[in-house]
Amino acid sequence: MEGIVPNKDQAAGKMKQAEGKLQDAKGDLTENPDDQVAGKAKQVEGKIQEAWGDVKKEIHNATR
């Protein structure tokens, strides 16, 4: 069951990705390039944080 539950970084990364997608979509609707760029950047930040969470989880699982 532990393998299914995301750690803090995985969950936060997914949240940032979702926020970024919303901000990007808002930029598309309002034709605001600043929101589009900021949304895409937030998505990348979220992917990096999620990947860091994946690494931490793998290390934890390997050292159990």
Secondary structure, DSSP 8 states (H G I E B T S, - for coil): -TTTS--HHHHHHHHHHHHHHHHHHHHHHHT-HHHHHHHHHHHHHHHHHHHHHHHHHHHHHHT-
